[in-house]
Amino acid sequence: MDRCQVAIVGSGFAGSLLARVLAVLGYDVVLLERGTHPRFAIGESTTPLANLSLERLARRYGLTDCYYLAAHGRWLQHLPELRRGLKRGFTFYRHHPGEPFDVSRPAPERLLVAASPRDAVSDTHWLRADVDHHLVRMAIAAGIDYRERVELTGAAVGERDVVLSGRRDGAPLELRAAFVVDASGPGGFLSRRLPIPSALRRTRTRSAILFSHFGDVRTFRDVVPGLPDGPYPDDWAAVHHLLDEGWMYSLRFDHGVTSAGFALSPRGLASLAPELAARGPASPGDAGPAALWRALLQRYPTIGALFADATPLRPLGFRGRMQHRLARAADGRWALLPHAYAFVDPLFSTGIAWGLRAIERLALCFESASRGTGAPSASELARYDELLAAEADQVDILVAGAYDAMAHFDLFAAHAMIYFASVSYTEARQRLLPEEGVAWQGFLGVGDPLLHPLPRQSARRLRRITGGRGDPGTAEGRAAYQSWVTRAIAPRNIAGLAEPRRHGLYPVDLDVLVERHALLGMSREEVLSALPRLR
């Protein structure tokens, strides 16, 4: 029987990166993969907080390539062979069935929030096939024992170790590990082999996903002439098309491919059923996901125009429910990375950032562990478990509120300000006031006495307005809600958010940051002297 100190199941970006970090720390690591690389994956959009985690991992553990991957300009200069997309911010449009997007309206339903001041330091969309494969290759180069085409069928957890069993290329495999990390994703290996209860009942959000990669997708400006300039080109962002049925994402890569998909609420999916049944398949092959895709493009003319000439580069995928949640994220001899533990929805691009933060935490747990035992302490694993649980709740309630808010664009734009206030404040503090132990600070405001309660308070207010049925509410109710959001985020609003004079177009405004220095607990002079860290 083979032995190792740490076995990591799953070689996506998170599993491969954690394996390298543990190798740097001196651990004997085996990385197990069910399939092979390169392979298709979605979950591609980074954020400033994700890039900060990458930079901290790069500096602490000597992972130079991770520093290059943390900014679009560095990536292009040092790793141009890895395909990626420029992401300057978050773009939102509200569409209505049967109506083209109308830029001439007095208040166009458009929101742009910049995440970076220029291309060189911007975020990226990861072409996961390239990035995941690169990180696997780097793990192998670091001496990791990487084994692919492994089908694990058993996990026996004892007091001192875990015995994994299965087959590799048809031959029996047994591996005894002092500790196991599950990085295999939703419905992952450990959740099927250990008695870890489901906690899906804690999750309010429910949505299905329809997705693929496409070629020849037109830009929004191509199909909507007269679009006023924003703080960045609209399409070089995480683009969100808000619909009656849910929302659509569109992530453009630099080499001309676009990752796109619809996230549909149960009510929205049900509303499409009569239309699909009445129309029937247009051709023998136009059924299932293809029929659903066609129906949505026909229902929304501007989206239909964007994808009029687009061709799917792989078959459309469909999952009837994206959400999953387990009751435990760690125990004495094992731990789950976030995507194996819980997933809500790709709205607000939380996945990569949360995963990288968890890698930082587990790395610190292993730093303080005795390599003789090969496992972090029970107290540190409990801390990891409790924090992931609170963060999973926070992501869920933020996204559930956003689905309720889609009933009216003004409600959604106001609710989104809670997310942007939280992440912009956190990013500014981490860049301007770097401190040890930042990895253990809560994600999306968890633990912050002012930010932590806001998503839940917002969700309650939105439910009262929309009735949970997609009602737009009254003009007075919407105005009162927007006023509440403006007041609620004020103590953390270092980015000039929720200001009518912006007309929904928010650049990175360093003047506002300097003006609001006191919100960061800094003097004006301290902020000015630290500004180069933001560039």
Rosetta blueprint (number, residue, H / E / L):
1 M L
2 D E
3 R E
4 C E
5 Q E
6 V E
7 A E
8 I E
9 V E
10 G L
11 S L
12 G L
13 F H
14 A H
15 G H
16 S H
17 L H
18 L H
19 A H
20 R H
21 V H
22 L H
23 A H
24 V H
25 L L
26 G L
27 Y L
28 D L
29 V E
30 V E
31 L E
32 L E
33 E L
34 R L
35 G L
36 T L
37 H L
38 P L
39 R L
40 F L
41 A L
42 I L
43 G L
44 E L
45 S E
46 T L
47 T L
48 P H
49 L H
50 A H
51 N H
52 L H
53 S H
54 L H
55 E H
56 R H
57 L H
58 A H
59 R H
60 R H
61 Y H
62 G L
63 L L
64 T H
65 D H
66 C H
67 Y H
68 Y H
69 L H
70 A L
71 A L
72 H H
73 G H
74 R H
75 W H
76 L H
77 Q H
78 H H
79 L L
80 P L
81 E L
82 L L
83 R L
84 R E
85 G E
86 L E
87 K E
88 R L
89 G E
90 F E
91 T E
92 F E
93 Y E
94 R E
95 H L
96 H E
97 P L
98 G L
99 E E
100 P L
101 F L
102 D L
103 V L
104 S L
105 R L
106 P L
107 A L
108 P L
109 E L
110 R E
111 L E
112 L E
113 V E
114 A E
115 A L
116 S L
117 P L
118 R L
119 D H
120 A H
121 V H
122 S L
123 D E
124 T E
125 H E
126 W E
127 L L
128 R H
129 A H
130 D H
131 V H
132 D H
133 H H
134 H H
135 L H
136 V H
137 R H
138 M H
139 A H
140 I H
141 A H
142 A L
143 G L
144 I L
145 D E
146 Y E
147 R E
148 E L
149 R L
150 V E
151 E E
152 L E
153 T E
154 G E
155 A E
156 A E
157 V E
158 G L
159 E L
160 R L
161 D L
162 V E
163 V E
164 L E
165 S E
166 G E
167 R E
168 R E
169 D L
170 G L
171 A E
172 P E
173 L E
174 E E
175 L E
176 R E
177 A E
178 A E
179 F E
180 V E
181 V E
182 D E
183 A L
184 S L
185 G L
186 P L
187 G L
188 G L
189 F H
190 L H
191 S H
192 R H
193 R H
194 L L
195 P L
196 I L
197 P L
198 S E
199 A L
200 L H
201 R H
202 R H
203 T L
204 R L
205 T L
206 R L
207 S L
208 A E
209 I E
210 L E
211 F E
212 S E
213 H E
214 F E
215 G E
216 D L
217 V L
218 R L
219 T L
220 F H
221 R H
222 D H
223 V H
224 V L
225 P L
226 G L
227 L L
228 P L
229 D L
230 G L
231 P L
232 Y L
233 P L
234 D L
235 D L
236 W L
237 A L
238 A E
239 V E
240 H E
241 H E
242 L E
243 L L
244 D L
245 E L
246 G E
247 W E
248 M E
249 Y E
250 S E
251 L E
252 R E
253 F L
254 D L
255 H L
256 G L
257 V E
258 T E
259 S E
260 A E
261 G E
262 F E
263 A E
264 L E
265 S L
266 P H
267 R H
268 G H
269 L H
270 A H
271 S H
272 L H
273 A H
274 P H
275 E H
276 L H
277 A H
278 A H
279 R H
280 G L
281 P L
282 A L
283 S L
284 P L
285 G L
286 D L
287 A L
288 G L
289 P H
290 A H
291 A H
292 L H
293 W H
294 R H
295 A H
296 L H
297 L H
298 Q H
299 R H
300 Y L
301 P H
302 T H
303 I H
304 G H
305 A H
306 L H
307 F L
308 A L
309 D L
310 A L
311 T E
312 P E
313 L L
314 R L
315 P L
316 L L
317 G E
318 F E
319 R E
320 G L
321 R L
322 M L
323 Q L
324 H E
325 R E
326 L E
327 A L
328 R L
329 A L
330 A E
331 D E
332 G L
333 R L
334 W E
335 A E
336 L E
337 L L
338 P H
339 H H
340 A H
341 Y H
342 A E
343 F E
344 V L
345 D L
346 P L
347 L L
348 F L
349 S L
350 T L
351 G H
352 I H
353 A H
354 W H
355 G H
356 L H
357 R H
358 A H
359 I H
360 E H
361 R H
362 L H
363 A H
364 L H
365 C H
366 F H
367 E H
368 S H
369 A L
370 S L
371 R L
372 G L
373 T L
374 G L
375 A L
376 P L
377 S L
378 A H
379 S H
380 E H
381 L H
382 A H
383 R H
384 Y H
385 D H
386 E H
387 L H
388 L H
389 A H
390 A H
391 E H
392 A H
393 D H
394 Q H
395 V H
396 D H
397 I H
398 L H
399 V H
400 A H
401 G H
402 A H
403 Y H
404 D H
405 A H
406 M L
407 A L
408 H L
409 F H
410 D H
411 L H
412 F H
413 A H
414 A H
415 H H
416 A H
417 M H
418 I H
419 Y H
420 F H
421 A H
422 S H
423 V H
424 S H
425 Y H
426 T H
427 E H
428 A H
429 R H
430 Q H
431 R H
432 L H
433 L L
434 P L
435 E L
436 E L
437 G L
438 V H
439 A H
440 W H
441 Q L
442 G L
443 F H
444 L H
445 G H
446 V L
447 G L
448 D L
449 P L
450 L L
451 L L
452 H L
453 P L
454 L H
455 P H
456 R H
457 Q H
458 S H
459 A H
460 R H
461 R H
462 L H
463 R H
464 R H
465 I H
466 T H
467 G L
468 G L
469 R L
470 G L
471 D L
472 P L
473 G L
474 T L
475 A H
476 E H
477 G H
478 R H
479 A H
480 A H
481 Y H
482 Q H
483 S H
484 W H
485 V H
486 T H
487 R H
488 A H
489 I H
490 A H
491 P H
492 R H
493 N L
494 I L
495 A L
496 G L
497 L L
498 A L
499 E L
500 P H
501 R H
502 R H
503 H L
504 G L
505 L E
506 Y E
507 P L
508 V L
509 D L
510 L H
511 D H
512 V H
513 L H
514 V H
515 E H
516 R L
517 H H
518 A H
519 L H
520 L H
521 G L
522 M L
523 S L
524 R H
525 E H
526 E H
527 V H
528 L H
529 S H
530 A H
531 L H
532 P H
533 R H
534 L H
535 R L
